[in-house]
Amino acid sequence: MADAVEILVPGPHGDRRVRVTNPDKIYFPEPGITKRELVDYYLAVAEPLLAALLHRPTTLKRFPDGVSGDPFYAKRVPKGAPSWVEGVQITFPSGRTAVEVCPTEPAVLAWAANLGTFDFHPWPVRRSDVDRPDELRIDLDPQPGTDFDDAVRVAMVLGEVLREAGIIGYPKTSGGRGVHVLARIRPDHDFVGVRRAVIALAREVVRRAPDLATVSWWKEQRGERVFLDFNQTARDRTIASSWSVRGTPRATVSTPVRWDQLESVQPDDFTLRTVPDWFAENGDAHAGIDERAYDLATLLDWADRDARDHGLGDMPYPPDHPKMPGEPPRVQPSRERRPEG
């Protein structure tokens, strides 16, 4: 077994030399996928992956011991990183800051893969303005008793609702049982405003498909429905990017698809070994996402309507966030204290 190999990675500033240590190390035992195969995969999809990551602060989900080991989220540029691994300062909900990796060229992808990065988790912002998202993200998360096909059914309703709001969404498999839908938006609002728009969007989907979808933050209230995870829009909450390899036994990949393909695919269709051919044959289904950025005015009007006509305000934030103005209590309903008497 080779201790290390050095590969040349072409890029906008010429060839970069990337050292791959222990290239024969098995990262996915079931299919026998090695670290070198992971590196080669990311170079094969570098063009569409960089389109999704370019100039975005990106958390690296690293599996240094492979899929069977414990992963961790790397939220800072590590010491000893090559000079061409650029970074950008971001602010966490706590107010602390960090300089996070900001991919700009293919060599960064190979370098990250050598560190055991499976998933790239970009923020929905560009480094030119790290406090105003330019991407709307809706995470459709199947709950126990539901599956990918249920997530697809909810995604189709979501696509219709987005179009009524004047927004074109772009779906992708999550790499697990869920579906992600993305849309480019104008960077006119902060994280709080974008999250408010997503909550209104999710509530509208639930109105139209109440037996299929839920926006309940508390698991005990979700039932066998697909959860529209509005909190993936909160600051420092991210989803795996398009073309990211996921930490599943078969090395599934979060893959962009067209709306007319979504109902005929399954998550296991897309793996590290099959996706390069899929990309070569089908191209990048999200290639047009940057052609137009949409306004959130209609969704924010819906949020105002929900508050005015239905008494529906904010929803609970993730536990790592400070208490936010107007946020309801972070106590699950079954544990709320009941008045005596």
Disulfide bonds with the S-S distance in Angstrom:
none
